Amino acid sequence: MRSWLKYDPSKEISKLKKNVLIVQGTTDLQVDTDEAKELKKAAPHATLKIIDGMNHVLKQTPADRKQNMATYSNPNLPLCPELIPVLTNFIKNIK
């Protein structure tokens, strides 16, 4: 992970010429939605989808930190329902 620190995500995403999907949840404890918006600014061709109530492990969760953290270790929780159509629509529309 230390080797990743030398990279600036905005600079790296701006180099991409392929289709890009940026997905960010509003209850993510590790990455803020502002960071996703910065990536979108660096790659105007990218698709940005902010999913209300989705956390870092792609699960639906309340903003409460304790409840949110509990989802990290619960393999029985499904992926956030809104995520699947976002992914499938993006894949279907790749040109």
MIVO-638348 format. One line per field, with one value per atom (N, C-alpha, C, O, CB): residue in one letter; residue number from 1; x, y, z. Coordinates in steps of 0.02 Angstrom, whole numbers. Glycine has a CB too. Layout:
REM residues N
type: (A, ...)
seq: (NUM, ...)
x: (X, ...)
y: (Y, ...)
z: (Z, ...)
REM end
This chain:
REM residues 95
type: (M, M, M, M, M, R, R, R, R, R, S, S, S, S, S, W, W, W, W, W, L, L, L, L, L, K, K, K, K, K, Y, Y, Y, Y, Y, D, D, D, D, D, P, P, P, P, P, S, S, S, S, S, K, K, K, K, K, E, E, E, E, E, I, I, I, I, I, S, S, S, S, S, K, K, K, K, K, L, L, L, L, L, K, K, K, K, K, K, K, K, K, K, N, N, N, N, N, V, V, V, V, V, L, L, L, L, L, I, I, I, I, I, V, V, V, V, V, Q, Q, Q, Q, Q, G, G, G, G, G, T, T, T, T, T, T, T, T, T, T, D, D, D, D, D, L, L, L, L, L, Q, Q, Q, Q, Q, V, V, V, V, V, D, D, D, D, D, T, T, T, T, T, D, D, D, D, D, E, E, E, E, E, A, A, A, A, A, K, K, K, K, K, E, E, E, E, E, L, L, L, L, L, K, K, K, K, K, K, K, K, K, K, A, A, A, A, A, A, A, A, A, A, P, P, P, P, P, H, H, H, H, H, A, A, A, A, A, T, T, T, T, T, L, L, L, L, L, K, K, K, K, K, I, I, I, I, I, I, I, I, I, I, D, D, D, D, D, G, G, G, G, G, M, M, M, M, M, N, N, N, N, N, H, H, H, H, H, V, V, V, V, V, L, L, L, L, L, K, K, K, K, K, Q, Q, Q, Q, Q, T, T, T, T, T, P, P, P, P, P, A, A, A, A, A, D, D, D, D, D, R, R, R, R, R, K, K, K, K, K, Q, Q, Q, Q, Q, N, N, N, N, N, M, M, M, M, M, A, A, A, A, A, T, T, T, T, T, Y, Y, Y, Y, Y, S, S, S, S, S, N, N, N, N, N, P, P, P, P, P, N, N, N, N, N, L, L, L, L, L, P, P, P, P, P, L, L, L, L, L, C, C, C, C, C, P, P, P, P, P, E, E, E, E, E, L, L, L, L, L, I, I, I, I, I, P, P, P, P, P, V, V, V, V, V, L, L, L, L, L, T, T, T, T, T, N, N, N, N, N, F, F, F, F, F, I, I, I, I, I, K, K, K, K, K, N, N, N, N, N, I, I, I, I, I, K, K, K, K, K)
seq: (1, 1, 1, 1, 1, 2, 2, 2, 2, 2, 3, 3, 3, 3, 3, 4, 4, 4, 4, 4, 5, 5, 5, 5, 5, 6, 6, 6, 6, 6, 7, 7, 7, 7, 7, 8, 8, 8, 8, 8, 9, 9, 9, 9, 9, 10, 10, 10, 10, 10, 11, 11, 11, 11, 11, 12, 12, 12, 12, 12, 13, 13, 13, 13, 13, 14, 14, 14, 14, 14, 15, 15, 15, 15, 15, 16, 16, 16, 16, 16, 17, 17, 17, 17, 17, 18, 18, 18, 18, 18, 19, 19, 19, 19, 19, 20, 20, 20, 20, 20, 21, 21, 21, 21, 21, 22, 22, 22, 22, 22, 23, 23, 23, 23, 23, 24, 24, 24, 24, 24, 25, 25, 25, 25, 25, 26, 26, 26, 26, 26, 27, 27, 27, 27, 27, 28, 28, 28, 28, 28, 29, 29, 29, 29, 29, 30, 30, 30, 30, 30, 31, 31, 31, 31, 31, 32, 32, 32, 32, 32, 33, 33, 33, 33, 33, 34, 34, 34, 34, 34, 35, 35, 35, 35, 35, 36, 36, 36, 36, 36, 37, 37, 37, 37, 37, 38, 38, 38, 38, 38, 39, 39, 39, 39, 39, 40, 40, 40, 40, 40, 41, 41, 41, 41, 41, 42, 42, 42, 42, 42, 43, 43, 43, 43, 43, 44, 44, 44, 44, 44, 45, 45, 45, 45, 45, 46, 46, 46, 46, 46, 47, 47, 47, 47, 47, 48, 48, 48, 48, 48, 49, 49, 49, 49, 49, 50, 50, 50, 50, 50, 51, 51, 51, 51, 51, 52, 52, 52, 52, 52, 53, 53, 53, 53, 53, 54, 54, 54, 54, 54, 55, 55, 55, 55, 55, 56, 56, 56, 56, 56, 57, 57, 57, 57, 57, 58, 58, 58, 58, 58, 59, 59, 59, 59, 59, 60, 60, 60, 60, 60, 61, 61, 61, 61, 61, 62, 62, 62, 62, 62, 63, 63, 63, 63, 63, 64, 64, 64, 64, 64, 65, 65, 65, 65, 65, 66, 66, 66, 66, 66, 67, 67, 67, 67, 67, 68, 68, 68, 68, 68, 69, 69, 69, 69, 69, 70, 70, 70, 70, 70, 71, 71, 71, 71, 71, 72, 72, 72, 72, 72, 73, 73, 73, 73, 73, 74, 74, 74, 74, 74, 75, 75, 75, 75, 75, 76, 76, 76, 76, 76, 77, 77, 77, 77, 77, 78, 78, 78, 78, 78, 79, 79, 79, 79, 79, 80, 80, 80, 80, 80, 81, 81, 81, 81, 81, 82, 82, 82, 82, 82, 83, 83, 83, 83, 83, 84, 84, 84, 84, 84, 85, 85, 85, 85, 85, 86, 86, 86, 86, 86, 87, 87, 87, 87, 87, 88, 88, 88, 88, 88, 89, 89, 89, 89, 89, 90, 90, 90, 90, 90, 91, 91, 91, 91, 91, 92, 92, 92, 92, 92, 93, 93, 93, 93, 93, 94, 94, 94, 94, 94, 95, 95, 95, 95, 95)
x: (41, 0, 43, 24, -47, 100, 144, 164, 171, 207, 172, 192, 137, 152, 207, 75, 21, 23, -5, -46, 55, 54, 87, 74, 89, 129, 162, 116, 133, 223, 57, 11, -43, -69, -22, -58, -112, -172, -169, -92, -226, -283, -311, -329, -337, -315, -341, -296, -320, -349, -232, -185, -188, -187, -113, -193, -194, -259, -257, -186, -316, -379, -384, -416, -438, -351, -352, -316, -328, -321, -273, -236, -277, -260, -174, -331, -370, -410, -441, -416, -410, -449, -507, -547, -404, -513, -566, -626, -622, -541, -681, -740, -722, -688, -801, -745, -729, -794, -834, -677, -803, -859, -832, -792, -904, -854, -836, -899, -949, -807, -896, -953, -933, -882, -977, -975, -960, -1023, -1077, -929, -1017, -1073, -1072, -1018, -1075, -1130, -1134, -1117, -1104, -1203, -1117, -1100, -1032, -1018, -1154, -991, -923, -882, -877, -890, -853, -813, -741, -704, -814, -720, -650, -637, -583, -626, -686, -678, -739, -796, -669, -728, -782, -808, -771, -757, -871, -900, -863, -862, -974, -834, -796, -737, -718, -771, -708, -652, -675, -640, -618, -734, -762, -776, -765, -827, -801, -815, -750, -750, -852, -696, -631, -607, -579, -579, -617, -599, -639, -611, -612, -702, -744, -719, -719, -818, -698, -670, -608, -596, -654, -568, -506, -519, -477, -459, -576, -594, -666, -712, -586, -676, -744, -781, -843, -741, -745, -777, -803, -841, -727, -785, -806, -879, -908, -762, -908, -976, -969, -935, -1019, -1002, -1001, -1070, -1120, -979, -1072, -1134, -1123, -1081, -1160, -1159, -1156, -1219, -1275, -1151, -1208, -1264, -1278, -1235, -1249, -1338, -1359, -1361, -1393, -1428, -1326, -1328, -1282, -1285, -1395, -1239, -1192, -1125, -1102, -1183, -1094, -1030, -971, -979, -1031, -913, -851, -850, -816, -792, -887, -889, -952, -974, -887, -980, -1035, -1100, -1139, -1013, -1111, -1172, -1214, -1187, -1155, -1279, -1325, -1318, -1321, -1399, -1308, -1299, -1318, -1315, -1226, -1338, -1351, -1285, -1232, -1392, -1290, -1230, -1197, -1139, -1248, -1234, -1207, -1144, -1146, -1260, -1089, -1024, -1023, -997, -970, -1052, -1051, -1090, -1067, -1080, -1149, -1189, -1155, -1156, -1259, -1124, -1089, -1031, -1024, -1062, -991, -934, -955, -919, -893, -1013, -1038, -1050, -1047, -1103, -1062, -1074, -1010, -1014, -1104, -952, -888, -876, -845, -831, -900, -886, -948, -948, -859, -1000, -1061, -1068, -1095, -1123, -1044, -1048, -1119, -1130, -1005, -1167, -1236, -1273, -1326, -1273, -1246, -1278, -1266, -1210, -1252, -1318, -1309, -1275, -1270, -1377, -1253, -1228, -1286, -1345, -1198, -1269, -1320, -1362, -1334, -1286, -1428, -1471, -1463, -1470, -1542, -1448, -1442, -1377, -1372, -1443, -1329, -1265, -1270, -1239, -1215, -1307, -1310, -1334, -1301, -1355, -1389, -1409, -1358, -1350, -1476, -1325, -1273, -1218, -1196, -1243, -1195, -1142, -1164, -1129, -1119, -1223, -1246, -1259, -1243, -1310, -1288, -1300, -1234, -1228, -1340, -1185, -1120, -1089, -1065, -1073, -1089, -1060, -1097, -1065, -1061, -1163, -1202, -1188, -1194, -1276, -1170, -1160, -1088, -1073, -1186, -1044, -974, -971, -999, -927, -937, -930, -861, -846, -950)
y: (-59, 0, 63, 114, 0, 59, 117, 139, 199, 101, 91, 109, 149, 184, 45, 144, 181, 255, 295, 152, 273, 343, 391, 451, 348, 365, 409, 431, 475, 374, 400, 416, 466, 460, 353, 514, 561, 535, 535, 635, 513, 484, 529, 505, 467, 594, 640, 642, 643, 710, 643, 645, 579, 580, 656, 523, 458, 448, 423, 402, 468, 458, 503, 486, 472, 560, 606, 577, 599, 673, 529, 497, 444, 426, 465, 421, 367, 391, 444, 336, 352, 367, 319, 325, 364, 272, 222, 248, 299, 155, 211, 227, 218, 170, 182, 263, 262, 271, 315, 317, 229, 236, 250, 212, 173, 305, 322, 313, 346, 397, 268, 254, 271, 248, 180, 311, 333, 331, 350, 404, 307, 305, 364, 388, 239, 385, 442, 424, 469, 472, 360, 339, 305, 268, 293, 316, 289, 324, 385, 297, 285, 314, 327, 362, 267, 299, 303, 354, 384, 236, 364, 409, 455, 431, 370, 519, 568, 579, 570, 635, 598, 611, 668, 669, 628, 714, 768, 740, 767, 818, 686, 655, 625, 629, 601, 595, 568, 625, 618, 529, 680, 738, 767, 789, 793, 765, 788, 742, 766, 791, 677, 630, 646, 645, 558, 660, 677, 741, 744, 686, 790, 851, 836, 865, 903, 790, 772, 729, 727, 734, 697, 654, 670, 632, 578, 725, 745, 693, 692, 809, 649, 596, 539, 496, 568, 538, 485, 493, 547, 484, 437, 437, 435, 392, 377, 481, 483, 465, 494, 553, 417, 399, 399, 361, 330, 442, 444, 409, 429, 517, 357, 316, 332, 323, 241, 356, 375, 313, 263, 410, 318, 264, 205, 156, 240, 209, 154, 170, 227, 141, 119, 130, 104, 86, 97, 102, 84, 11, -5, 96, -32, -103, -117, -174, -149, -64, -67, -95, -127, -109, -83, -107, -47, 6, -153, -57, -5, 0, -51, -21, 60, 68, 138, 186, 54, 145, 213, 249, 219, 209, 313, 354, 340, 356, 427, 311, 296, 253, 199, 260, 277, 244, 171, 127, 283, 159, 92, 43, -12, 93, 63, 20, 11, -44, 50, 64, 61, 11, -32, 131, 16, -29, -102, -147, -9, -114, -182, -216, -278, -182, -177, -206, -234, -278, -154, -210, -232, -307, -340, -191, -332, -402, -447, -502, -405, -423, -463, -485, -448, -422, -546, -570, -586, -597, -631, -586, -602, -542, -550, -628, -483, -424, -422, -432, -360, -408, -402, -336, -290, -409, -333, -269, -220, -239, -278, -157, -104, -115, -119, -33, -119, -133, -84, -104, -134, -22, 28, 19, 44, 98, -15, -24, -68, -52, -54, -122, -170, -138, -148, -228, -101, -70, -18, -9, -37, 16, 64, 27, 49, 102, -28, -68, -98, -93, -124, -128, -160, -109, -122, -201, -52, 0, 26, 37, 58, 35, 58, 8, 26, 71, -55, -108, -113, -120, -175, -112, -117, -60, -68, -120, -2, 57, 70, 121, 117, 24, 32, 25, -21, -21, 73, 73, 57, 55, 141)
z: (0, 0, 0, -29, 60, 31, 33, -37, -50, 74, -82, -151, -187, -235, -190, -165, -196, -179, -216, -175, -125, -102, -151, -149, -35, -194, -243, -299, -338, -272, -303, -357, -333, -278, -383, -376, -365, -405, -466, -386, -372, -408, -463, -516, -360, -449, -500, -562, -618, -471, -551, -607, -646, -708, -581, -611, -644, -684, -740, -593, -655, -690, -752, -801, -643, -749, -807, -867, -924, -788, -857, -911, -949, -1005, -884, -918, -947, -1007, -1005, -895, -1059, -1119, -1126, -1173, -1182, -1081, -1082, -1042, -1008, -1053, -1046, -1005, -932, -914, -1024, -891, -820, -780, -796, -801, -730, -684, -615, -588, -685, -586, -518, -476, -488, -512, -427, -384, -313, -288, -390, -281, -213, -171, -194, -213, -110, -64, -16, 2, -27, 6, 51, 123, 164, 49, 140, 209, 211, 259, 237, 161, 160, 214, 215, 90, 259, 313, 293, 328, 373, 236, 216, 161, 157, 195, 117, 61, 59, 60, -7, 56, 56, -15, -63, 86, -20, -86, -123, -184, -80, -85, -118, -157, -209, -65, -133, -169, -235, -285, -126, -235, -297, -347, -407, -283, -321, -364, -393, -450, -324, -355, -380, -436, -486, -323, -429, -482, -545, -600, -460, -538, -596, -630, -691, -574, -591, -621, -661, -714, -566, -636, -670, -733, -778, -623, -735, -792, -813, -797, -774, -848, -867, -907, -908, -906, -941, -980, -936, -960, -1031, -873, -827, -808, -811, -765, -787, -760, -684, -657, -787, -650, -577, -551, -571, -551, -505, -473, -398, -372, -497, -363, -290, -264, -281, -263, -224, -201, -127, -84, -210, -115, -48, -2, -18, -49, 54, 103, 91, 127, 108, 41, 28, 60, 57, -49, 90, 124, 83, 25, 192, 113, 79, 55, 6, 124, 89, 68, 27, 21, 130, -1, -50, -22, -57, -108, 43, 75, 98, 114, 134, 100, 124, 199, 234, 103, 225, 296, 318, 279, 315, 380, 406, 418, 417, 472, 429, 440, 507, 517, 435, 554, 620, 613, 584, 664, 640, 632, 657, 623, 668, 715, 743, 699, 685, 815, 678, 634, 566, 538, 623, 542, 478, 482, 439, 459, 534, 542, 548, 527, 604, 577, 584, 517, 512, 625, 465, 399, 368, 325, 352, 390, 361, 373, 332, 391, 429, 447, 442, 467, 517, 409, 402, 329, 287, 424, 313, 244, 221, 162, 236, 267, 248, 219, 190, 308, 228, 200, 124, 102, 234, 86, 14, -5, 35, -22, -67, -94, -94, -96, -166, -92, -95, -159, -213, -95, -152, -210, -268, -326, -188, -254, -307, -347, -404, -277, -319, -353, -415, -466, -305, -412, -467, -532, -583, -448, -533, -597, -621, -682, -589, -576, -597, -634, -688, -535, -607, -639, -705, -755, -592, -705, -767, -823, -881, -754, -805, -856, -884, -944, -827, -841, -864, -912, -966, -805, -893, -935, -1002, -1054, -898, -1000, -1062, -1110, -1170, -1045, -1083, -1126, -1145, -1175, -1091, -1129, -1150, -1226, -1256, -1115, -1256, -1329, -1350, -1409, -1359)
REM end
